[in-house]
């Protein structure tokens, strides 16, 4: 079975904004949620400064589902399967 996370990271690293976010140690799904809905990155983290953030968790979870599903259905994933 293909490791989806590894292939997804490889794919996202071809996008300059995502590559920079990864290089800066940002959570990629929280970063995507922040970009998609236009709120600060910190508001899309599940934990921020050691405190649980339910809205951040929800935003991150939705972004992860969207990204993973788009990736799985993409030609990039299919050609590397």
C-alpha positions as CSV (number, residue, x, y, z in Angstrom):
1,X,0.0,0.0,0.0
2,X,1.2,3.5,-0.8
3,X,2.0,5.8,2.0
4,X,-0.5,8.6,1.3
5,X,1.1,11.1,3.8
6,X,4.5,10.8,2.3
7,X,3.3,11.2,-1.2
8,X,1.1,14.1,-0.2
9,X,4.0,15.9,1.4
10,X,6.1,15.3,-1.7
11,X,3.3,16.7,-3.8
12,X,2.6,19.7,-1.6
13,X,6.3,20.5,-1.5
14,X,6.1,21.4,-5.2
15,X,3.8,24.4,-4.2
16,X,6.1,27.2,-3.0
17,X,3.7,28.4,-0.2
18,X,3.3,24.9,1.2
19,X,7.0,24.2,0.9
20,X,7.8,27.3,2.9
21,X,5.2,26.4,5.5
22,X,6.7,23.0,5.9
23,X,10.2,24.4,6.1
24,X,9.0,26.7,8.8
25,X,7.6,23.8,10.8
26,X,4.0,24.7,10.3
27,X,1.3,22.0,10.4
28,X,0.3,21.7,6.7
29,X,-3.4,21.1,7.4
30,X,-3.7,24.1,9.7
31,X,-1.8,26.1,7.2
32,X,-4.2,25.0,4.4
33,X,-7.3,25.8,6.6
34,X,-5.8,29.3,7.4
35,X,-5.3,30.0,3.7
36,X,-8.7,28.7,2.7
37,X,-10.8,30.6,5.1
38,X,-8.6,33.7,5.6
39,X,-8.0,33.5,9.3
40,X,-4.7,33.5,11.1
41,X,-2.7,30.2,11.2
42,X,-2.9,30.1,15.0
43,X,-6.7,30.0,14.8
44,X,-6.5,26.8,12.8
45,X,-4.3,24.9,15.2
46,X,-5.8,22.1,17.4
47,X,-3.5,23.2,20.2
48,X,-2.1,26.7,20.5
49,X,0.3,27.6,23.3
50,X,-0.7,24.4,25.1
51,X,-4.4,25.2,25.1
52,X,-7.0,23.1,23.3
53,X,-8.8,24.9,20.5
54,X,-11.9,23.1,19.3
55,X,-12.5,25.5,16.4
56,X,-9.0,25.1,15.3
57,X,-9.4,21.3,15.5
58,X,-12.5,21.5,13.4
59,X,-10.9,23.7,10.8
60,X,-7.8,21.5,10.6
61,X,-9.9,18.3,10.3
62,X,-12.0,19.7,7.4
63,X,-8.9,21.0,5.6
64,X,-7.2,17.5,6.0
65,X,-10.2,15.7,4.6
66,X,-10.4,18.0,1.6
67,X,-6.7,17.9,0.8
68,X,-6.4,14.1,1.2
69,X,-9.5,13.4,-0.9
70,X,-8.4,15.8,-3.6
71,X,-5.0,14.2,-3.6
72,X,-6.3,10.6,-3.7
73,X,-8.4,11.5,-6.7
74,X,-5.7,13.4,-8.5
75,X,-3.6,12.2,-11.4
76,X,-0.5,12.7,-9.3
77,X,-1.5,10.1,-6.8
78,X,-2.8,7.7,-9.5
79,X,0.4,7.8,-11.6
80,X,2.5,7.1,-8.5
81,X,0.3,4.3,-7.2
